[in-house]
Amino acid sequence: MRKNSKILAIEPEPIAHTIMKSLYPDVKTLNKKFEDVELKPYSFDLVVGNPPYGKWTITDNKNPDLAKYAIHHYFASRGVRLLKQNGILAFIINAYFMDNIFDHVRDVIIKEGGSLLGAYRLPDNVFQNAKVTTDIIFITKNKSSTKWQKTKPITIANQTKQINEYYINNPQNILGRLNIIPIYERTGLVCQEDGNLIQKLKSNLRDYQKTYYRLTI
């Protein structure tokens, strides 16, 4: 970390905020919701988070164009808006961010100058008691040729769903086995455990670091 670098942490849950302040006394922390914190666009080198997932929207009078989207899409797009040129956003986020056909913010992020550096699809049992497929995504405020704006069909056992074109082109970044199963009252594309996730992730991240280094020198 550069000398004089400043870190800002935002945590709305009071107990978690108190613990965070105790563990990291040198970090500036705010016990507020992300949408209630006024932050200057293009002012952060790095944005890291694990945004909430849901269909609900929030109120943000400073960013009304983003607030109309579902909350996880709002977090991602506003996070990119906050980045300086060449800054990086790193999120653990629900797979619908990458796979949604409609009402997503991938187009918005591209208009903001954001590009996908890489993404990794995790099995749906990574988080205890939360059967949900998630992605680790890395987005930079820069231009790249990575294709990730659109989705493409994928067929498994005679059933077809949409998946982000990035995973069609980079199947090695799917750290599990894709399947189409009943989810509530419909069927959905999920990633299920298949082998040693930690070893797969370590190997892929080493390759990612080498690729990113080549792109930035």
C-alpha positions, 0 to 999 in steps of 0.5 A: 500500500502506498504511503499516505493511502487512505481506506474507507470502510462502510458497514450498516450493521451496528455490531459488525461496525463496532467489531470492524472499528475494534479490529482496524482502529486506523481505518475510517469507518462509517456506520451507514448504508452505501446509498446514504454515503455521499462519495466523489466519483473518480476518487478511489483506486480500489473498491472491494465488497460483497454487496447484498443480493435481492430484487429490491431497489434503494433511494439514492438521489445523487445517483438516480440513474443507478438506483433504479436497478436491483440492489446488487447491480446498484452496488457494482455500477456505483462502485465502478463510478467511484473508481479513478482511471485504472482503478479496480473493483473486486466483488463477490457478487451473485451470478445474476450480475453476469448472467442477467439478460435484462435489467442488468448494468453491464452496459452502464458499466461499459459506458462508465469506462469499465471493463472486465479484467476477469471473473470466477464462478464459485460453487453454490455451497461456498456460503453456509446455508445460502444455496446461491451461485456467486462470482468473484469479479474484477473490473477496471476503469479502463478499456479492454477487449474482454467480451462480457457484455452479452449472454449466450445459451448453454445446454445441459441435459436437454435444458438451455439457459443463458450464461455470460459470454465470458464463461463461454470463452473462459470455461476454466474460470468456472470452478465447479460443475454447471447444472440446471436444476429447479430453483423455487418455482423455476429452473436455474443455472447453478455451479455445483462443487466439483473437486478441490475449490481452494486448489482450483482458485489458487491455480487460476489466480496465479494465472490471472496475476501473470495475465494482468501483469503482462497487460499492465507493463 
